[in-house]
């Protein structure tokens, strides 16, 4: 039962345990809520029998019922809400941990706003359902089964008058599930699309304003919101129609009890107490069923949210065992890779990047250079072939063991809204402040850090918005220096640097590459002329490899790149 609830409702282990506990308390509370009706029956029995002289007994019974109801309702409240809010916290932490384990390929196919909505909005929806719906529905199932037995066992005809309409009501609700879930799913997807549009509009404000697109984007967003409201209205109408039609059925028990019960009373098949008793029970069950019906509609609504969280949990993670890595040669053998099934990015790539050497990848834009770096660092997994480090296929090495040995600097730098010091410390969370400052000096960061209001303690805004592109790039390089890993991967680190800073960082790199494996991409071919090996990539294949002097004579593509680079450097506006 626990595992079923965990999967069906996207819960944690503790959440499913707490839900079972809350469901049991809801089950008991449903019966406790029948006590006032039972007390009324007891009172009417005394009234009919003219046996109401001892009012103290009735007062005591009333007080006991009040205490028992208070006890169970408070227990139910604590189980529902305290457990739910704890599960909400645990579920968000669980999703965050799962996201940490997922490969980069997952994030390339899902928008940031979509993931944020899953962690915040979807969990909030499940939280509300847990506190108001799920446990009550589960408790009601047990309660209603016992009530069926009691009602039919006491009087078959009157019992069926109550049971059959209620069962018909639930049958209609579940038969309409597909319709309601379909409408809710459509609205759910539309909300996600709208969120992504707003996220995009916020992130691209500079481009939108500079190109005078504010009015167009505003109209586009308004149109999308209106379309979302139409989808929402359609989904709500479907649910409202089903609820309205089925709710009429809930009045049938009362009508049938009055009609059939009156005839049975006149024919003396039952006494007045039976008639009143079944009528009161029918009212109570109708009230409870109406509430449960609304709860069922909410369960249909969160179906898409549950599926979204389970999709994250079920996504295949990168496997591998913790391994010792002693040799840092990187050997690619017949590696093929594609981001999707239709377009092959790399085809039969074979070369070796040796330890204590700098290996550069060159080629036209879009030829697959960055993809190779992503595969070597196992941000993505290749489709065919093998990539070996220390004689082991990296697919057999855990990402934890592999990432410990790799420092990566890509073109796109991600910084956090915290201090300069803490942004660099990400390279090695155990580093001292002095070690961080040393790494910053090697990356030529001191020049701009000293000009900041609070130096290393200056907060730099979301993704380093207060820094220039070159300053952000140098902080990223400082992280790599601080980590001091035996494998260094650099992707266009000079793209945002001026010539002076590039030369200084090249000098720093020369100090760090001793006994390390360095794999680098640079469009500034002058900066990689003296590396140990250059691998020329063309349309996802290795066209040639060798030193600068060798490639000038044997690689037509490399020679062409050098000539175009020379022309670009001489170009004048």
C-alpha positions in Angstrom: 0.0 0.0 0.0 2.8 2.4 0.9 4.6 1.8 -2.4 1.4 2.2 -4.4 0.7 5.6 -2.7 4.2 6.7 -3.2 4.1 6.1 -6.9 0.5 7.0 -7.5 0.7 10.4 -5.7 4.5 11.1 -6.2 5.2 11.0 -2.5 8.3 10.3 -0.4 8.5 7.3 1.9 7.6 9.4 4.9 4.8 11.1 3.0 3.1 7.8 2.2 3.4 6.6 5.8 1.8 9.9 7.1 -0.9 9.6 4.5 -1.9 6.1 5.7 -2.0 7.4 9.3 -4.1 10.4 8.3 -6.5 8.2 6.3 -7.1 6.0 9.3 -7.9 9.0 11.4 -10.2 10.4 8.7 -12.0 6.9 8.6 -12.5 7.1 12.4 -13.6 10.8 12.2 -16.3 9.9 9.7 -17.8 7.6 12.3 -17.4 10.1 15.1 -19.3 12.7 12.9 -22.2 10.3 13.0 -22.4 10.5 16.8 -24.7 13.5 16.9 -27.1 11.7 14.6 -26.9 8.7 16.9 -27.5 10.9 19.9 -30.5 12.4 18.3 -31.9 8.9 17.7 -31.3 8.0 21.3 -33.1 11.2 22.4 -36.0 10.5 20.0 -36.3 7.0 21.3 -36.6 8.3 24.9 -39.1 11.0 23.7 -41.2 8.4 22.1 -41.0 6.0 25.0 -41.7 9.0 27.4 -38.5 8.3 29.2 -36.8 11.7 29.4 -36.9 12.2 33.2 -33.2 11.6 33.7 -31.8 14.6 31.8 -28.4 14.3 33.4 -27.8 11.1 31.4 -28.4 13.0 28.2 -26.2 15.8 29.2 -23.4 13.5 30.1 -23.7 11.7 26.8 -23.7 15.0 24.9 -20.5 16.1 26.8 -18.8 12.7 26.0 -19.7 13.0 22.3 -18.3 16.6 22.3 -15.0 15.5 23.9 -14.6 12.5 21.6 -15.3 14.6 18.5 -12.9 17.2 19.6 -10.2 14.6 20.3 -10.5 12.9 16.9 -10.9 16.1 14.9 -7.8 17.6 16.5 -5.9 14.4 15.8 -7.1 14.4 12.2 -6.2 18.1 11.8 -2.7 17.5 13.0 -2.2 14.4 10.9 -3.6 16.2 7.8 -1.9 19.6 8.0 1.3 19.0 10.0 2.1 15.9 8.0 1.2 17.6 4.7 3.4 20.6 5.2 6.3 18.4 6.2 5.8 16.3 3.1 5.7 19.4 1.0 9.2 20.3 2.3 10.4 16.7 1.9 9.0 16.5 -1.6 10.7 19.7 -2.8 14.0 18.5 -1.3 13.5 15.1 -3.0 12.9 16.7 -6.4 15.9 18.9 -6.0 18.1 15.9 -5.1 16.7 14.1 -8.1 17.4 17.0 -10.4 21.0 17.1 -9.2 21.4 13.5 -10.3 19.9 14.0 -13.8 22.2 14.4 -16.8 22.5 17.7 -18.7 20.5 16.2 -21.5 17.4 16.4 -19.4 17.8 20.1 -18.8 18.4 20.8 -22.4 14.9 19.5 -23.2 13.0 21.2 -20.4 12.6 24.9 -19.8 13.8 26.5 -16.5 10.3 27.9 -15.8 8.9 24.4 -16.2 11.2 23.0 -13.6 10.6 25.9 -11.3 6.8 25.4 -11.6 7.2 21.7 -10.8 9.1 22.5 -7.6 6.8 25.3 -6.5 3.4 25.1 -8.1 3.0 21.3 -8.6 4.1 20.5 -5.1 1.8 23.2 -3.8 -1.1 21.5 -5.7 -0.3 18.1 -4.3 0.1 19.7 -0.8 -3.4 21.1 -1.0 -4.8 17.7 -2.2 -3.0 15.9 0.6 -4.4 18.2 3.3 -7.9 18.4 2.0 -8.6 15.5 -0.3 -6.6 12.3 -0.5 -6.8 11.1 3.1 -10.5 12.0 3.3 -11.3 10.0 0.2 -9.4 7.0 1.4 -11.0 7.2 4.8 -14.5 7.6 3.2 -14.0 4.4 1.2 -13.7 2.3 4.4 -16.4 4.3 6.1 -18.9 3.9 3.3 -18.3 0.1 2.9 -19.2 -0.4 6.6 -22.2 1.9 6.2 -23.5 -0.1 3.3 -23.3 -3.3 5.4 -25.1 -1.6 8.3 -27.8 0.1 6.3 -28.6 -2.9 4.1 -28.3 -5.3 7.1 -30.7 -3.2 9.2 -33.3 -2.9 6.4 -32.7 -4.0 2.8 -35.2 -1.7 1.1 -34.3 1.5 3.0 -30.6 0.6 2.8 -30.8 0.3 -1.0 -32.6 3.7 -1.2 -29.5 5.3 0.3 -26.7 3.1 -1.2 -27.8 2.9 -4.9 -28.0 6.6 -5.6 -24.6 7.2 -3.8 -22.9 4.5 -5.8 -24.5 5.9 -9.0 -23.1 9.3 -8.1 -19.5 8.0 -7.8 -19.9 5.9 -11.0 -20.7 9.1 -13.0 -17.8 10.9 -11.4 -15.3 8.2 -12.4 -16.8 7.6 -15.8 -16.2 11.3 -16.5 -12.6 11.2 -15.3 -11.1 10.9 -18.8 -13.0 14.0 -19.9 -12.0 16.1 -16.9 -8.3 14.9 -16.8 -8.0 15.8 -20.6 -9.3 19.3 -20.0 -7.1 19.8 -16.9 -4.0 18.5 -18.7 -4.6 20.9 -21.6 -4.9 23.8 -19.1 -1.8 22.6 -17.2 0.3 22.6 -20.4 -1.0 26.0 -21.4 0.0 27.4 -18.0 3.5 26.0 -18.5 3.7 27.6 -22.0 2.5 30.9 -20.6 5.1 30.8 -17.8 7.9 30.2 -20.3 6.7 33.1 -22.4 6.8 35.4 -19.4 10.2 34.1 -18.3 11.5 34.7 -21.8 10.1 38.2 -21.9 11.7 39.1 -18.5 15.1 37.6 -19.5 15.2 39.4 -22.9 14.1 42.8 -21.7 17.3 44.4 -23.1 16.7 42.9 -26.6 13.0 43.7 -26.5 13.5 47.4 -25.6 16.5 47.9 -27.9 14.6 46.6 -30.9 11.4 48.4 -30.0 9.4 45.2 -29.5 7.6 46.1 -26.2 4.2 46.6 -27.7 4.4 43.4 -29.8 5.5 41.3 -26.8 2.8 42.9 -24.6 0.1 42.0 -27.1 1.5 38.5 -27.5 1.5 37.9 -23.8 -2.0 39.3 -23.4 -3.2 37.0 -26.2 -1.6 34.0 -24.6 -3.2 34.8 -21.2 -6.6 35.1 -22.9 -6.1 31.8 -24.6 -5.2 30.3 -21.3 -8.4 31.6 -19.7 -10.5 30.1 -22.5 -8.8 26.7 -22.0 -9.4 27.1 -18.2 -13.0 28.0 -18.7 -13.6 24.9 -21.0 -11.9 22.6 -18.4 -14.0 24.1 -15.6 -17.2 23.9 -17.6 -16.7 20.2 -18.2 -16.1 19.5 -14.5 -19.0 21.8 -13.4 -21.5 20.1 -15.7 -20.6 16.6 -14.4 -20.7 17.8 -10.8 -24.0 19.6 -11.3 -25.7 16.6 -13.0 -24.3 14.1 -10.5 -25.2 16.3 -7.5 -28.9 16.0 -8.4 -28.6 12.3 -7.8 -27.5 13.0 -4.2 -31.0 14.2 -3.4 -32.5 10.9 -4.5 -31.8 9.0 -1.2 -33.9 11.7 0.7 -36.7 11.5 -1.8 -36.7 7.7 -1.9 -36.6 7.4 1.9 -39.6 9.8 2.2 -41.6 7.9 -0.4 -40.8 4.3 0.4 -40.4 5.0 4.1 -43.8 6.6 4.3 -45.4 3.6 2.7 -43.5 1.2 4.9 -44.5 3.3 8.0 -48.2 3.2 7.0 -48.1 -0.5 6.4 -46.3 -0.9 9.8 -43.2 -2.6 8.2 -41.1 -0.1 10.2 -41.7 2.2 13.2 -41.3 6.0 13.2 -37.8 5.7 14.8 -36.5 3.6 11.8 -38.0 6.1 9.4 -36.4 9.1 11.1 -33.1 7.3 11.6 -32.7 6.4 7.9 -33.7 9.9 6.9 -31.1 11.5 9.2 -28.4 9.0 8.0 -29.3 9.8 4.4 -28.8 13.5 5.1 -25.4 12.9 6.7 -24.2 10.6 4.0 -25.4 13.1 1.3 -23.4 15.9 3.0 -20.3 13.8 3.3 -20.6 12.5 -0.3 -20.9 16.1 -1.6 -17.6 17.0 0.0 -15.9 13.8 -1.2 -17.2 14.5 -4.7 -15.4 17.9 -4.7 -12.3 16.1 -3.4 -12.4 13.6 -6.3 -12.5 16.5 -8.8 -9.3 17.9 -7.2 -7.7 14.5 -7.6 -8.4 14.7 -11.3 -6.9 18.1 -11.4 -3.6 17.1 -9.8 -3.2 14.1 -12.1 -0.9 16.1 -14.5 1.2 17.4 -11.6 1.8 13.9 -10.3 2.7 12.6 -13.7 5.2 15.5 -14.1 7.0 14.8 -10.8 7.0 11.0 -11.6 8.6 11.9 -15.0 11.5 13.5 -13.2 11.9 10.6 -10.9 11.7 8.0 -13.7 14.1 9.7 -16.0 17.2 7.6 -16.6 20.2 8.7 -14.6 23.9 8.2 -15.4 25.1 5.1 -13.8 28.7 4.1 -12.8 30.7 3.1 -9.8 33.0 5.2 -7.6 36.5 4.6 -9.1 40.1 5.6 -8.5 41.5 7.5 -11.5 45.3 7.6 -11.7 46.1 8.2 -15.4 44.5 11.1 -17.2 44.9 10.3 -20.9 41.5 10.8 -22.6 40.9 8.3 -25.4 38.0 8.7 -27.8 37.3 5.6 -29.9 34.7 5.7 -32.7 32.4 8.0 -30.7 29.0 8.9 -32.2 26.4 11.2 -30.7 23.2 13.1 -31.4 21.0 15.4 -29.3 17.9 13.9 -30.9 17.2 10.9 -33.0 17.2 12.8 -36.3 20.5 14.7 -36.4 23.8 13.1 -35.8 26.3 15.6 -34.3 29.4 13.5 -34.0 30.3 10.5 -36.2 33.1 8.0 -35.5 35.3 10.5 -33.6 38.7 9.0 -32.7 41.7 10.8 -31.0 43.6 10.9 -27.8 44.3 13.9 -25.5 47.4 12.9 -23.5 48.2 13.9 -19.9 50.7 16.7 -19.5 49.7 18.0 -23.0 47.4 20.6 -24.3 45.0 19.4 -27.0 43.0 21.9 -29.0 39.9 21.3 -31.0 39.3 23.5 -34.0 36.8 23.7 -36.8 33.9 25.8 -38.2 31.0 26.8 -35.9 28.6 23.9 -35.4 31.1 21.2 -36.3 30.7 19.4 -32.9 33.7 20.8 -30.8 31.6 21.8 -27.8 29.7 18.5 -28.0 33.0 16.6 -27.6 33.8 18.5 -24.5 30.3 17.8 -23.1 30.8 14.1 -23.7 34.3 14.0 -22.2 33.0 15.7 -19.0 30.0 13.4 -19.1 27.4 16.1 -19.1 25.9 14.0 -21.9 26.4 10.3 -22.7 27.5 9.3 -26.1 25.5 6.9 -28.3 28.2 4.6 -29.7 31.9 4.0 -29.3 33.8 4.7 -26.1 35.6 7.4 -24.1 38.3 6.0 -21.8 40.0 7.7 -18.9 42.6 5.8 -16.9 41.8 2.8 -19.2 38.1 2.8 -18.0 35.0 3.7 -20.1 33.6 6.8 -18.4 30.1 5.3 -18.5 31.3 2.8 -15.9 32.7 5.6 -13.7 30.3 7.5 -11.4 29.8 11.2 -12.2 30.9 12.0 -8.7 34.3 10.3 -9.2 34.6 11.9 -12.7 33.6 15.4 -11.8 36.2 15.5 -8.9 38.9 15.2 -11.6 37.6 17.7 -14.1 37.6 21.5 -14.1 35.3 23.0 -16.8 35.0 26.5 -18.2 32.4 26.9 -20.9 31.4 29.9 -22.9 28.2 30.4 -20.9 29.1 31.4 -17.3 26.7 30.9 -14.5 27.2 33.0 -11.3 25.1 33.2 -8.2 23.7 36.3 -6.4 26.3 36.1 -3.6 29.8 37.5 -3.0 32.8 37.3 -5.3 34.5 35.1 -2.7 31.6 32.6 -2.5 31.2 32.5 -6.3 34.8 31.5 -6.7 34.6 29.1 -3.7 32.2 26.9 -5.8 35.4 25.5 -7.4 36.4 24.0 -4.0 34.0 24.5 -1.1 36.7 23.6 1.4 39.2 26.3 0.1 40.4 29.0 2.5 39.9 32.7 1.7 43.6 32.9 0.9 43.5 30.1 -1.6 40.5 31.7 -3.3 42.3 35.0 -3.6 45.3 33.2 -5.1 43.1 31.6 -7.7 41.5 35.0 -8.5 45.0 36.5 -8.9 45.9 33.7 -11.4 42.7 34.4 -13.4 43.6 38.1 -13.4 40.5 39.0 -11.4 42.2 41.2 -8.8 42.2 44.2 -11.2 38.4 44.6 -11.2 37.7 43.1 -7.7 39.7 45.8 -6.0 37.5 48.4 -7.7 34.3 46.9 -6.3 32.7 48.6 -3.2 33.3 45.7 -0.9 36.1 43.9 -2.8 35.7 40.1 -2.5 32.6 40.5 -0.3 30.7 42.4 -3.0 27.4 40.8 -4.1 27.3 40.6 -7.9 23.5 40.3 -8.5 21.6 37.5 -10.3 24.1 35.7 -12.6 26.6 38.4 -12.1 24.5 41.1 -13.7 26.7 43.9 -12.2 29.8 42.5 -14.0 31.0 42.7 -17.6 31.2 39.6 -19.8 35.0 39.5 -19.4 34.8 39.8 -15.6 32.3 37.0 -15.4 34.4 34.8 -17.6 37.5 35.5 -15.4 35.6 34.4 -12.3 34.7 31.2 -14.0 38.3 30.6 -14.8 39.2 31.4 -11.2 36.9 28.6 -10.1 38.8 26.1 -12.4 42.1 27.3 -11.0 40.9 26.9 -7.4 39.7 23.3 -8.1 43.1 22.5 -9.5 41.8 19.2 -11.1 44.0 17.0 -13.3 41.8 17.4 -16.3 41.0 21.0 -17.5 38.4 21.6 -20.2 38.2 25.1 -21.7 35.6 26.1 -24.2 36.2 29.6 -25.8 37.4 31.1 -22.5 38.8 34.1 -24.5 35.6 34.9 -26.2 34.8 37.7 -23.7 38.3 38.7 -22.9 40.4 41.6 -24.3 43.8 40.8 -25.7 45.6 42.0 -22.5 43.6 39.8 -20.2 43.8 36.8 -22.6 47.6 37.0 -22.6 47.7 37.1 -18.8 45.4 34.2 -18.4 47.4 32.2 -21.0 50.4 32.8 -18.8 48.5 31.6 -15.7 47.3 28.5 -17.6 50.9 27.6 -18.5 51.6 27.4 -14.8 48.7 25.1 -14.1 48.9 22.5 -16.9 52.0 20.7 -15.6 51.1 17.0 -15.4 47.5 17.8 -16.4 45.3 17.0 -19.4 44.1 20.1 -21.1 41.4 20.1 -23.7 40.6 23.5 -25.2 38.5 25.1 -27.9 39.4 28.5 -29.3 38.4 30.5 -32.4 41.5 32.6 -31.9 43.8 30.3 -33.7 46.9 32.3 -32.8 46.4 31.4 -29.1 46.6 27.7 -29.8 49.4 27.5 -32.4 51.9 26.3 -29.8 49.8 23.5 -28.2 50.9 19.9 -28.3 48.2 18.7 -30.6 45.4 20.2 -32.7 42.4 18.1 -33.7 40.5 19.4 -36.7 36.8 18.7 -36.6 34.6 18.9 -39.7 30.9 18.1 -39.8 31.2 15.8 -36.8 34.2 13.9 -38.0 38.0 14.1 -37.3 39.4 15.6 -40.5 43.0 15.7 -39.3 45.2 16.0 -36.3 48.8 17.1 -35.5 50.8 20.2 -34.6 50.3 23.6 -36.1 53.2 23.2 -38.5 52.0 19.7 -39.7 48.4 20.8 -40.2 49.3 23.8 -42.3 50.5 21.4 -45.0 48.2 18.4 -44.6 44.8 19.9 -43.6 43.0 22.0 -46.1 40.4 23.0 -43.5 43.0 24.1 -41.0 44.8 26.1 -43.6 41.6 27.8 -44.6 40.7 28.6 -41.0 44.1 30.2 -40.5 43.8 32.3 -43.6 40.3 33.5 -42.6 41.6 34.3 -39.1 44.4 36.3 -40.5 42.0 38.3 -42.7 39.7 38.9 -39.8 42.5 40.3 -37.7 43.5 42.7 -40.5 39.9 43.8 -41.2 39.2 47.5 -40.5 35.8 49.2 -40.1 
